[in-house]
Amino acid sequence: MSALTYEETQELAEAGAKVLNAQAVEFAKEKGIAIYARATASALPGVDPTSDGTVVRRHAPRMPGTVAGVASERDILVLQAMATPERLVELLDECGVGGKQLHVTTLGTAADAATLVISRDNLHNEDRLRKELTAVFGDRARVADGLGALSVVGAGINATYANVRRGSKCLHEHGIVSQGLSTSSFRTTWLVERSRLDDAVRLMHAEFIEP
């Protein structure tokens, strides 16, 4: 990838890409600092230092709505609870658990339906979390293991649902079942079986990135 915007790079980092730290990119964004990301294991090819690696800056020379990259996160948990979101996030804070992609649906009953994706990289005491969830919510909360997150990232990719439909169709045609879907302005994420995650990454890369 020759160029990425700050936001695209942050989304890729949050979605599982490990090359750049999201907080470092946020600092560079605030200060207007361009980041040149290169491999350091070998000598740079060519004499022009701007032609190698990826430059991260405010604007990337790319048509809006184009997928810039594909990322995945293998080791995640999906927490589902029939509970008020206030009590759920309070418990997560007490356990020191940072989550992402929190979705809450009001069902018109005494409890809400909440779904939260948790990265095991940010989970330092899984046993405590499971015990606390059982103690507070009983069978109204469960933690699903065995899933992975697959994301495509790019500025404006969800201005329409064309990319969502395209990605979902690609997975379906190859027998990969999506067990969750979420979007933001820069990202679309599918939850798929962990055993099929690598296949899904290759399919999405071929679908969106390869010429």
PyRosetta script that sets phi, psi and omega in degrees:
from pyrosetta import init, pose_from_sequence

init()
pose = pose_from_sequence("MSALTYEETQELAEAGAKVLNAQAVEFAKEKGIAIYARATASALPGVDPTSDGTVVRRHAPRMPGTVAGVASERDILVLQAMATPERLVELLDECGVGGKQLHVTTLGTAADAATLVISRDNLHNEDRLRKELTAVFGDRARVADGLGALSVVGAGINATYANVRRGSKCLHEHGIVSQGLSTSSFRTTWLVERSRLDDAVRLMHAEFIEP")
pose.set_psi(1, 114.1)
pose.set_omega(1, -174.9)
pose.set_phi(2, -72.7)
pose.set_psi(2, -31.7)
pose.set_omega(2, -177.9)
pose.set_phi(3, -150.5)
pose.set_psi(3, 143.0)
pose.set_omega(3, 175.6)
pose.set_phi(4, -136.9)
pose.set_psi(4, 152.1)
pose.set_omega(4, 171.0)
pose.set_phi(5, -82.3)
pose.set_psi(5, 164.2)
pose.set_omega(5, 176.4)
pose.set_phi(6, -56.1)
pose.set_psi(6, -45.1)
pose.set_omega(6, -175.7)
pose.set_phi(7, -65.4)
pose.set_psi(7, -41.1)
pose.set_omega(7, 178.1)
pose.set_phi(8, -62.4)
pose.set_psi(8, -41.6)
pose.set_omega(8, -179.7)
pose.set_phi(9, -65.9)
pose.set_psi(9, -40.5)
pose.set_omega(9, 177.4)
pose.set_phi(10, -63.3)
pose.set_psi(10, -42.3)
pose.set_omega(10, 179.3)
pose.set_phi(11, -64.2)
pose.set_psi(11, -41.6)
pose.set_omega(11, 177.6)
pose.set_phi(12, -61.9)
pose.set_psi(12, -41.5)
pose.set_omega(12, 178.7)
pose.set_phi(13, -63.7)
pose.set_psi(13, -44.3)
pose.set_omega(13, 179.7)
pose.set_phi(14, -66.8)
pose.set_psi(14, -27.4)
pose.set_omega(14, -177.0)
pose.set_phi(15, -86.5)
pose.set_psi(15, -0.5)
pose.set_omega(15, 174.3)
pose.set_phi(16, 124.9)
pose.set_psi(16, -12.8)
pose.set_omega(16, 176.7)
pose.set_phi(17, -68.2)
pose.set_psi(17, 134.1)
pose.set_omega(17, -171.5)
pose.set_phi(18, -105.6)
pose.set_psi(18, 5.8)
pose.set_omega(18, -172.8)
pose.set_phi(19, -69.2)
pose.set_psi(19, -46.9)
pose.set_omega(19, -178.3)
pose.set_phi(20, -123.2)
pose.set_psi(20, 143.8)
pose.set_omega(20, 177.9)
pose.set_phi(21, -79.9)
pose.set_psi(21, 131.8)
pose.set_omega(21, -175.7)
pose.set_phi(22, -61.2)
pose.set_psi(22, -37.1)
pose.set_omega(22, 179.9)
pose.set_phi(23, -69.3)
pose.set_psi(23, -34.7)
pose.set_omega(23, 176.9)
pose.set_phi(24, -65.6)
pose.set_psi(24, -39.6)
pose.set_omega(24, 178.4)
pose.set_phi(25, -66.0)
pose.set_psi(25, -37.5)
pose.set_omega(25, 178.4)
pose.set_phi(26, -63.0)
pose.set_psi(26, -41.3)
pose.set_omega(26, 177.2)
pose.set_phi(27, -61.9)
pose.set_psi(27, -45.9)
pose.set_omega(27, 179.4)
pose.set_phi(28, -62.1)
pose.set_psi(28, -38.4)
pose.set_omega(28, 178.9)
pose.set_phi(29, -62.3)
pose.set_psi(29, -46.1)
pose.set_omega(29, -178.8)
pose.set_phi(30, -62.9)
pose.set_psi(30, -34.5)
pose.set_omega(30, -177.1)
pose.set_phi(31, -94.1)
pose.set_psi(31, -4.8)
pose.set_omega(31, -178.7)
pose.set_phi(32, 69.8)
pose.set_psi(32, 32.0)
pose.set_omega(32, -178.5)
pose.set_phi(33, -94.2)
pose.set_psi(33, 125.3)
pose.set_omega(33, 174.1)
pose.set_phi(34, -76.3)
pose.set_psi(34, 139.6)
pose.set_omega(34, 179.1)
pose.set_phi(35, -109.6)
pose.set_psi(35, 128.8)
pose.set_omega(35, 174.9)
pose.set_phi(36, -107.5)
pose.set_psi(36, 109.0)
pose.set_omega(36, -177.3)
pose.set_phi(37, -99.8)
pose.set_psi(37, 122.3)
pose.set_omega(37, -178.5)
pose.set_phi(38, -138.2)
pose.set_psi(38, 156.6)
pose.set_omega(38, 171.4)
pose.set_phi(39, -73.0)
pose.set_psi(39, 140.5)
pose.set_omega(39, -177.8)
pose.set_phi(40, -109.9)
pose.set_psi(40, 1.6)
pose.set_omega(40, -175.4)
pose.set_phi(41, -79.8)
pose.set_psi(41, -15.2)
pose.set_omega(41, -178.5)
pose.set_phi(42, -143.9)
pose.set_psi(42, 168.8)
pose.set_omega(42, -179.8)
pose.set_phi(43, -67.7)
pose.set_psi(43, 149.5)
pose.set_omega(43, 179.3)
pose.set_phi(44, -70.1)
pose.set_psi(44, 135.9)
pose.set_omega(44, 177.1)
pose.set_phi(45, -77.9)
pose.set_psi(45, 141.4)
pose.set_omega(45, 175.0)
pose.set_phi(46, 79.7)
pose.set_psi(46, 175.0)
pose.set_omega(46, -177.5)
pose.set_phi(47, -102.7)
pose.set_psi(47, -12.3)
pose.set_omega(47, -178.9)
pose.set_phi(48, -93.9)
pose.set_psi(48, 109.5)
pose.set_omega(48, -176.2)
pose.set_phi(49, -66.6)
pose.set_psi(49, -18.0)
pose.set_omega(49, -180.0)
pose.set_phi(50, -83.8)
pose.set_psi(50, -7.6)
pose.set_omega(50, -176.7)
pose.set_phi(51, -91.5)
pose.set_psi(51, -6.2)
pose.set_omega(51, -176.3)
pose.set_phi(52, -111.6)
pose.set_psi(52, 144.9)
pose.set_omega(52, 176.1)
pose.set_phi(53, 76.8)
pose.set_psi(53, -156.4)
pose.set_omega(53, -176.6)
pose.set_phi(54, -125.5)
pose.set_psi(54, 133.6)
pose.set_omega(54, 173.7)
pose.set_phi(55, -102.9)
pose.set_psi(55, 130.2)
pose.set_omega(55, 179.1)
pose.set_phi(56, -105.6)
pose.set_psi(56, 122.3)
pose.set_omega(56, -176.6)
pose.set_phi(57, -152.4)
pose.set_psi(57, -175.9)
pose.set_omega(57, -173.4)
pose.set_phi(58, -67.6)
pose.set_psi(58, -40.0)
pose.set_omega(58, -178.3)
pose.set_phi(59, -127.1)
pose.set_psi(59, 134.1)
pose.set_omega(59, 176.9)
pose.set_phi(60, -109.5)
pose.set_psi(60, 139.4)
pose.set_omega(60, -178.9)
pose.set_phi(61, -74.8)
pose.set_psi(61, 79.2)
pose.set_omega(61, -176.6)
pose.set_phi(62, -149.2)
pose.set_psi(62, 145.7)
pose.set_omega(62, 177.8)
pose.set_phi(63, -64.7)
pose.set_psi(63, 134.5)
pose.set_omega(63, 176.1)
pose.set_phi(64, -57.4)
pose.set_psi(64, 142.3)
pose.set_omega(64, -179.9)
pose.set_phi(65, 92.5)
pose.set_psi(65, -0.2)
pose.set_omega(65, -179.9)
pose.set_phi(66, -89.8)
pose.set_psi(66, 133.3)
pose.set_omega(66, 175.8)
pose.set_phi(67, -70.1)
pose.set_psi(67, 124.7)
pose.set_omega(67, -177.3)
pose.set_phi(68, -93.5)
pose.set_psi(68, -29.8)
pose.set_omega(68, -176.3)
pose.set_phi(69, -162.9)
pose.set_psi(69, 164.0)
pose.set_omega(69, 178.3)
pose.set_phi(70, -123.1)
pose.set_psi(70, 134.4)
pose.set_omega(70, 179.3)
pose.set_phi(71, -137.5)
pose.set_psi(71, 160.4)
pose.set_omega(71, 179.1)
pose.set_phi(72, -145.9)
pose.set_psi(72, 156.9)
pose.set_omega(72, 176.2)
pose.set_phi(73, -134.6)
pose.set_psi(73, 118.2)
pose.set_omega(73, -171.9)
pose.set_phi(74, -83.9)
pose.set_psi(74, -40.9)
pose.set_omega(74, -168.9)
pose.set_phi(75, -100.5)
pose.set_psi(75, 82.4)
pose.set_omega(75, 178.9)
pose.set_phi(76, -125.9)
pose.set_psi(76, 160.0)
pose.set_omega(76, 169.9)
pose.set_phi(77, -120.6)
pose.set_psi(77, 147.1)
pose.set_omega(77, 176.4)
pose.set_phi(78, -115.3)
pose.set_psi(78, 113.5)
pose.set_omega(78, -178.7)
pose.set_phi(79, -96.2)
pose.set_psi(79, 126.5)
pose.set_omega(79, 177.0)
pose.set_phi(80, -123.6)
pose.set_psi(80, 131.1)
pose.set_omega(80, -176.8)
pose.set_phi(81, -145.5)
pose.set_psi(81, 139.9)
pose.set_omega(81, 170.1)
pose.set_phi(82, -92.5)
pose.set_psi(82, 87.2)
pose.set_omega(82, -172.9)
pose.set_phi(83, -159.8)
pose.set_psi(83, 159.3)
pose.set_omega(83, 175.2)
pose.set_phi(84, -67.4)
pose.set_psi(84, 137.6)
pose.set_omega(84, -177.4)
pose.set_phi(85, -61.7)
pose.set_psi(85, -31.4)
pose.set_omega(85, -179.8)
pose.set_phi(86, -61.4)
pose.set_psi(86, -45.5)
pose.set_omega(86, -178.9)
pose.set_phi(87, -70.0)
pose.set_psi(87, -35.7)
pose.set_omega(87, -179.0)
pose.set_phi(88, -65.8)
pose.set_psi(88, -48.8)
pose.set_omega(88, -178.0)
pose.set_phi(89, -70.2)
pose.set_psi(89, -28.1)
pose.set_omega(89, 174.7)
pose.set_phi(90, -63.0)
pose.set_psi(90, -43.6)
pose.set_omega(90, 178.8)
pose.set_phi(91, -64.8)
pose.set_psi(91, -39.9)
pose.set_omega(91, 179.3)
pose.set_phi(92, -63.4)
pose.set_psi(92, -40.6)
pose.set_omega(92, 176.7)
pose.set_phi(93, -63.9)
pose.set_psi(93, -40.0)
pose.set_omega(93, 179.1)
pose.set_phi(94, -62.3)
pose.set_psi(94, -32.4)
pose.set_omega(94, -179.9)
pose.set_phi(95, -91.0)
pose.set_psi(95, -0.1)
pose.set_omega(95, 179.3)
pose.set_phi(96, 67.7)
pose.set_psi(96, 36.5)
pose.set_omega(96, -177.3)
pose.set_phi(97, -106.1)
pose.set_psi(97, 122.2)
pose.set_omega(97, 173.2)
pose.set_phi(98, -96.1)
pose.set_psi(98, 131.4)
pose.set_omega(98, -179.5)
pose.set_phi(99, -120.4)
pose.set_psi(99, 179.2)
pose.set_omega(99, 176.4)
pose.set_phi(100, -151.3)
pose.set_psi(100, 164.7)
pose.set_omega(100, -179.4)
pose.set_phi(101, 54.7)
pose.set_psi(101, 55.9)
pose.set_omega(101, 176.3)
pose.set_phi(102, -82.4)
pose.set_psi(102, 126.6)
pose.set_omega(102, 177.9)
pose.set_phi(103, -125.4)
pose.set_psi(103, 130.0)
pose.set_omega(103, 179.8)
pose.set_phi(104, -125.9)
pose.set_psi(104, 131.3)
pose.set_omega(104, 178.4)
pose.set_phi(105, -122.0)
pose.set_psi(105, 126.8)
pose.set_omega(105, 176.6)
pose.set_phi(106, -86.2)
pose.set_psi(106, 123.8)
pose.set_omega(106, -175.2)
pose.set_phi(107, -100.1)
pose.set_psi(107, 1.6)
pose.set_omega(107, -177.9)
pose.set_phi(108, 77.5)
pose.set_psi(108, 14.8)
pose.set_omega(108, 178.5)
pose.set_phi(109, -117.6)
pose.set_psi(109, -166.7)
pose.set_omega(109, -176.5)
pose.set_phi(110, -72.8)
pose.set_psi(110, -16.8)
pose.set_omega(110, -176.9)
pose.set_phi(111, -129.8)
pose.set_psi(111, 156.3)
pose.set_omega(111, 175.4)
pose.set_phi(112, -101.5)
pose.set_psi(112, 161.2)
pose.set_omega(112, 174.4)
pose.set_phi(113, -100.4)
pose.set_psi(113, 120.1)
pose.set_omega(113, -178.0)
pose.set_phi(114, -120.6)
pose.set_psi(114, 137.4)
pose.set_omega(114, 176.0)
pose.set_phi(115, -127.9)
pose.set_psi(115, 134.1)
pose.set_omega(115, -177.1)
pose.set_phi(116, -139.4)
pose.set_psi(116, 132.3)
pose.set_omega(116, 174.2)
pose.set_phi(117, -93.7)
pose.set_psi(117, 129.4)
pose.set_omega(117, -178.0)
pose.set_phi(118, -120.1)
pose.set_psi(118, 129.1)
pose.set_omega(118, 174.9)
pose.set_phi(119, -85.4)
pose.set_psi(119, 130.7)
pose.set_omega(119, 179.1)
pose.set_phi(120, -66.8)
pose.set_psi(120, -19.2)
pose.set_omega(120, 174.9)
pose.set_phi(121, -61.9)
pose.set_psi(121, -27.5)
pose.set_omega(121, -178.8)
pose.set_phi(122, -104.4)
pose.set_psi(122, 11.5)
pose.set_omega(122, -177.4)
pose.set_phi(123, -114.3)
pose.set_psi(123, 107.2)
pose.set_omega(123, -172.5)
pose.set_phi(124, -99.0)
pose.set_psi(124, -10.2)
pose.set_omega(124, 178.6)
pose.set_phi(125, -148.4)
pose.set_psi(125, 78.4)
pose.set_omega(125, -177.2)
pose.set_phi(126, -64.6)
pose.set_psi(126, -38.2)
pose.set_omega(126, -179.2)
pose.set_phi(127, -60.5)
pose.set_psi(127, -42.9)
pose.set_omega(127, 179.7)
pose.set_phi(128, -63.4)
pose.set_psi(128, -43.0)
pose.set_omega(128, 179.9)
pose.set_phi(129, -59.7)
pose.set_psi(129, -46.5)
pose.set_omega(129, -179.1)
pose.set_phi(130, -62.7)
pose.set_psi(130, -40.8)
pose.set_omega(130, 179.7)
pose.set_phi(131, -66.3)
pose.set_psi(131, -42.9)
pose.set_omega(131, 179.5)
pose.set_phi(132, -64.5)
pose.set_psi(132, -40.9)
pose.set_omega(132, 178.7)
pose.set_phi(133, -62.1)
pose.set_psi(133, -43.1)
pose.set_omega(133, 179.4)
pose.set_phi(134, -65.9)
pose.set_psi(134, -41.4)
pose.set_omega(134, -178.5)
pose.set_phi(135, -65.5)
pose.set_psi(135, -38.6)
pose.set_omega(135, -174.7)
pose.set_phi(136, -87.9)
pose.set_psi(136, -42.3)
pose.set_omega(136, -172.3)
pose.set_phi(137, -112.0)
pose.set_psi(137, -11.4)
pose.set_omega(137, -180.0)
pose.set_phi(138, 60.5)
pose.set_psi(138, -134.5)
pose.set_omega(138, -178.7)
pose.set_phi(139, -81.1)
pose.set_psi(139, 6.6)
pose.set_omega(139, 176.2)
pose.set_phi(140, -84.9)
pose.set_psi(140, 1.7)
pose.set_omega(140, 177.6)
pose.set_phi(141, -135.7)
pose.set_psi(141, 141.2)
pose.set_omega(141, 175.6)
pose.set_phi(142, -144.9)
pose.set_psi(142, 152.6)
pose.set_omega(142, 179.4)
pose.set_phi(143, -115.7)
pose.set_psi(143, 118.6)
pose.set_omega(143, -179.5)
pose.set_phi(144, -94.4)
pose.set_psi(144, 125.6)
pose.set_omega(144, 175.3)
pose.set_phi(145, -107.4)
pose.set_psi(145, 172.6)
pose.set_omega(145, 176.4)
pose.set_phi(146, 90.8)
pose.set_psi(146, 6.9)
pose.set_omega(146, 179.1)
pose.set_phi(147, -111.1)
pose.set_psi(147, 157.8)
pose.set_omega(147, 173.0)
pose.set_phi(148, -130.1)
pose.set_psi(148, 159.5)
pose.set_omega(148, -178.8)
pose.set_phi(149, -110.2)
pose.set_psi(149, 130.0)
pose.set_omega(149, 178.3)
pose.set_phi(150, -118.2)
pose.set_psi(150, 126.9)
pose.set_omega(150, -175.4)
pose.set_phi(151, -129.1)
pose.set_psi(151, 142.3)
pose.set_omega(151, 166.2)
pose.set_phi(152, -113.3)
pose.set_psi(152, 141.2)
pose.set_omega(152, -171.2)
pose.set_phi(153, -130.5)
pose.set_psi(153, 141.2)
pose.set_omega(153, 175.1)
pose.set_phi(154, 176.1)
pose.set_psi(154, 148.3)
pose.set_omega(154, -179.9)
pose.set_phi(155, -65.0)
pose.set_psi(155, 125.1)
pose.set_omega(155, 175.1)
pose.set_phi(156, 74.0)
pose.set_psi(156, 17.3)
pose.set_omega(156, -175.5)
pose.set_phi(157, -71.7)
pose.set_psi(157, -14.5)
pose.set_omega(157, 179.6)
pose.set_phi(158, -113.4)
pose.set_psi(158, 26.8)
pose.set_omega(158, 172.7)
pose.set_phi(159, -62.9)
pose.set_psi(159, -32.4)
pose.set_omega(159, 168.2)
pose.set_phi(160, -127.0)
pose.set_psi(160, 177.3)
pose.set_omega(160, 179.0)
pose.set_phi(161, -96.1)
pose.set_psi(161, 16.7)
pose.set_omega(161, -178.1)
pose.set_phi(162, -60.8)
pose.set_psi(162, -43.3)
pose.set_omega(162, -179.1)
pose.set_phi(163, -71.8)
pose.set_psi(163, -34.4)
pose.set_omega(163, 175.7)
pose.set_phi(164, -62.3)
pose.set_psi(164, -47.4)
pose.set_omega(164, -179.7)
pose.set_phi(165, -64.9)
pose.set_psi(165, -40.5)
pose.set_omega(165, -179.5)
pose.set_phi(166, -63.5)
pose.set_psi(166, -45.7)
pose.set_omega(166, 179.3)
pose.set_phi(167, -66.9)
pose.set_psi(167, -42.8)
pose.set_omega(167, -179.9)
pose.set_phi(168, -63.8)
pose.set_psi(168, -39.6)
pose.set_omega(168, 178.1)
pose.set_phi(169, -63.8)
pose.set_psi(169, -41.6)
pose.set_omega(169, 179.3)
pose.set_phi(170, -59.8)
pose.set_psi(170, -46.6)
pose.set_omega(170, 179.1)
pose.set_phi(171, -63.3)
pose.set_psi(171, -45.9)
pose.set_omega(171, -177.3)
pose.set_phi(172, -61.6)
pose.set_psi(172, -42.1)
pose.set_omega(172, -178.2)
pose.set_phi(173, -64.8)
pose.set_psi(173, -21.0)
pose.set_omega(173, 179.8)
pose.set_phi(174, -108.0)
pose.set_psi(174, 17.6)
pose.set_omega(174, 172.7)
pose.set_phi(175, 73.5)
pose.set_psi(175, 21.9)
pose.set_omega(175, 178.3)
pose.set_phi(176, -102.3)
pose.set_psi(176, 119.3)
pose.set_omega(176, -175.5)
pose.set_phi(177, -88.2)
pose.set_psi(177, 126.8)
pose.set_omega(177, 174.6)
pose.set_phi(178, -82.7)
pose.set_psi(178, 125.5)
pose.set_omega(178, -179.8)
pose.set_phi(179, -107.0)
pose.set_psi(179, 11.9)
pose.set_omega(179, 176.8)
pose.set_phi(180, 178.0)
pose.set_psi(180, 150.2)
pose.set_omega(180, -179.0)
pose.set_phi(181, -147.0)
pose.set_psi(181, 133.9)
pose.set_omega(181, 175.3)
pose.set_phi(182, -144.3)
pose.set_psi(182, 153.8)
pose.set_omega(182, -178.5)
pose.set_phi(183, -136.5)
pose.set_psi(183, 157.5)
pose.set_omega(183, 167.8)
pose.set_phi(184, -139.1)
pose.set_psi(184, -175.3)
pose.set_omega(184, -179.4)
pose.set_phi(185, -62.3)
pose.set_psi(185, -28.2)
pose.set_omega(185, -174.0)
pose.set_phi(186, -114.8)
pose.set_psi(186, -3.1)
pose.set_omega(186, -168.8)
pose.set_phi(187, -147.8)
pose.set_psi(187, 145.9)
pose.set_omega(187, 167.0)
pose.set_phi(188, -125.4)
pose.set_psi(188, 129.8)
pose.set_omega(188, -177.4)
pose.set_phi(189, -123.6)
pose.set_psi(189, 130.8)
pose.set_omega(189, 172.7)
pose.set_phi(190, -110.5)
pose.set_psi(190, 140.3)
pose.set_omega(190, 171.3)
pose.set_phi(191, -97.8)
pose.set_psi(191, 124.7)
pose.set_omega(191, -178.4)
pose.set_phi(192, -133.0)
pose.set_psi(192, 166.1)
pose.set_omega(192, 177.1)
pose.set_phi(193, -58.6)
pose.set_psi(193, 135.2)
pose.set_omega(193, -176.8)
pose.set_phi(194, -58.1)
pose.set_psi(194, -33.7)
pose.set_omega(194, -178.9)
pose.set_phi(195, -67.9)
pose.set_psi(195, -18.2)
pose.set_omega(195, 179.5)
pose.set_phi(196, -108.2)
pose.set_psi(196, 6.7)
pose.set_omega(196, -173.7)
pose.set_phi(197, -63.8)
pose.set_psi(197, -45.8)
pose.set_omega(197, -179.3)
pose.set_phi(198, -61.8)
pose.set_psi(198, -40.3)
pose.set_omega(198, 176.8)
pose.set_phi(199, -61.2)
pose.set_psi(199, -42.9)
pose.set_omega(199, -178.4)
pose.set_phi(200, -64.4)
pose.set_psi(200, -39.6)
pose.set_omega(200, 178.1)
pose.set_phi(201, -61.5)
pose.set_psi(201, -46.6)
pose.set_omega(201, -179.7)
pose.set_phi(202, -62.4)
pose.set_psi(202, -40.0)
pose.set_omega(202, 179.9)
pose.set_phi(203, -64.9)
pose.set_psi(203, -44.5)
pose.set_omega(203, -179.2)
pose.set_phi(204, -67.8)
pose.set_psi(204, -36.0)
pose.set_omega(204, 177.3)
pose.set_phi(205, -64.0)
pose.set_psi(205, -42.7)
pose.set_omega(205, 178.4)
pose.set_phi(206, -66.1)
pose.set_psi(206, -36.2)
pose.set_omega(206, -176.8)
pose.set_phi(207, -72.1)
pose.set_psi(207, -42.6)
pose.set_omega(207, -169.9)
pose.set_phi(208, -107.7)
pose.set_psi(208, -28.5)
pose.set_omega(208, -170.2)
pose.set_phi(209, -105.2)
pose.set_psi(209, -46.5)
pose.set_omega(209, -175.1)
pose.set_phi(210, -69.4)
pose.set_psi(210, 142.0)
pose.set_omega(210, -179.9)
pose.set_phi(211, -68.8)
pose.dump_pdb("model.pdb")
